[in-house]
Each structure stands twice: as C-alpha cells, then as structure tokens.
Amino acid sequence: MDNQTDTILTTVEALEARYGEVSAPAIRKVADHMNPEYTAWMEASPFCALATVGPEGADASPRGDRGQVVWLGDDRRTLLMPDWRGNNRMDSLRNIVRDGRVALMFLVPGADTVLRVNGRAVLSVAPAVVDRFADRGAAPRSVIVITVGEVYFQCARAVIRAGIWDQATWGDISVLPTPGQILKAMTAGELDGDRYDREWPARMKKTLW
C-alpha cells in the first residue's frame, strides 16, 4: 500500500482528530456495577458473545442458554456464566486462566439496543457455584465468574443497519455450505462430511447440555 502514513491511523490523537469528541451520553451511560436497568437487559438476554485474550491473540465465542445466559452473582459487581458442553477446544477458557480480561456483548431478540460488559474473569469449579446451575440432568463443568469493570448500552445503529431481526432482509441460508461440507473441504475428504451433517441433529440432542 502506498503512502500508508497518509491513509492509516496510527495514533490516538489522529483517531480523535478524525472522529471528534465523545458525546456526553456516551460517557454518562457507563456504570461500574450492574444497576437495576442494566440488570434487566442482561436477564432478558439468552445470547452473548464472550471475548477473551491470551498469548495467541484474541478470541470471541458465542454463548447461549434457554432464558438468560448470564446471571447476577451475590453482589452487583459479579456475574456468573455456566460453561455448558461444547467441543472441548476451550479457547475462551484457556485464555481466561492465563489472562482474565473479558468482554461480553448481549443481544435481546427483537431489541436494537446492545448491552456491553468489560471486566475480569476466573473459572470456578466450587460445588456450591457449579451445582447452582444443575439442570436438565446435567451441570456445567465450570462457571465463569466475572467481576464487572464497566457496563453500558451500545447505541442501536449497528443492529438497525444490519436488520438482524427483520426477516425481510434474511437471505437463503440453504445455499450456504454446511458444517459437514466445510469439514470435507478442509480435510480434502478425509472426514466424512455427509455423515457429520447426517448425525449432527441426533448428536446435538444428546450432548446439548
């Protein structure tokens, strides 16, 4: 790329000069704890993205549950996220045990407002913590315990632009490659992608929790 010094922002000063000052609401909306208003939004969210960072770099992981996905702890600065069964890559968990910094972005179906939380996390396997979330004949193997650093709502522009909840904007997902087709292509046919897709629904039902 030619003339990178003229086209790439490399300092905070240059960034601020281009974007301007932060608005008063963008500053005043930030809390250092889960006040009743932000708690209501969190408890309405069945899905969030969990961002972590580690020696290999950053990672973002989808997290979902029936009802709410994250729970308020014993005080308004503590959140609890049960870690339900996955594929055992443990990318987020590996990062947390080495670097506790986390960020969460909550979505509420049908709502344009997004809730964001930044803080630090640890993994608890204390029976009193884990057993609290036992349900449907299963219990999480650990619970992510998050100490809130800051919480605030994100303006609705991104969700509105994307039209996430507007079915009229949805494309035909049937034309997208399936997970099995992706695995088949990635392994040059070594993994049986057709079998993966065929067996996935039954496997999912047995291992969802």
Long-range contacts (C-beta under 8 A, 24 or more apart in sequence): 29-152, 29-153, 30-150, 30-151, 30-152, 31-150, 31-151, 31-152, 32-77, 32-148, 32-149, 32-150, 32-151, 33-76, 33-77, 33-148, 33-151, 34-72, 34-76, 34-77, 34-79, 34-148, 34-151, 35-76, 38-115, 38-151, 38-152, 38-153, 39-72, 39-76, 41-106, 41-108, 41-113, 41-115, 41-153, 42-68, 42-70, 42-72, 42-79, 42-106, 42-115, 42-117, 43-68, 43-71, 43-72, 44-68, 44-108, 44-111, 45-69, 45-70, 45-106, 45-107, 45-108, 45-115, 46-109, 47-106, 47-107, 47-109, 48-104, 48-105, 48-106, 48-107, 49-104, 49-105, 50-81, 50-92, 50-102, 50-103, 50-104, 50-144, 51-102, 51-103, 51-104, 51-105, 52-91, 52-92, 52-95, 52-96, 52-99, 52-101, 52-102, 52-121, 53-95, 53-99, 53-101, 54-94, 54-95, 54-98, 54-99, 55-98, 55-99, 59-91, 59-92, 59-95, 61-91, 61-92, 69-106, 70-104, 70-106, 70-146, 71-133, 73-145, 76-148, 77-147, 77-148, 78-145, 78-146, 78-147, 78-148, 79-104, 79-117, 79-119, 79-145, 79-146, 79-148, 80-129, 80-132, 80-133, 80-143, 80-144, 80-145, 80-146, 81-143, 81-144, 81-146, 82-130, 82-133, 82-140, 82-143, 82-144, 83-123, 83-140, 83-141, 83-142, 83-143, 83-144, 84-138, 84-140, 84-208, 84-209, 85-138, 85-141, 85-207, 85-208, 85-209, 92-144, 93-123, 93-142, 93-144, 96-121, 96-122, 96-123, 96-144, 97-123, 102-144, 102-146, 104-146, 105-154, 107-159, 107-164, 109-165, 110-165, 111-159, 111-165, 112-156, 112-159, 112-160, 112-165, 113-153, 113-154, 113-155, 113-156, 113-159, 114-153, 114-154, 114-156, 114-158, 114-159, 115-151, 115-152, 115-153, 115-154, 116-151, 116-152, 116-153, 116-154, 117-146, 117-148, 117-150, 117-151, 118-148, 118-149, 118-150, 118-151, 119-146, 119-147, 119-148, 119-149, 119-150, 120-146, 120-147, 120-149, 121-145, 121-146, 121-147, 135-209, 136-209, 137-209, 138-209
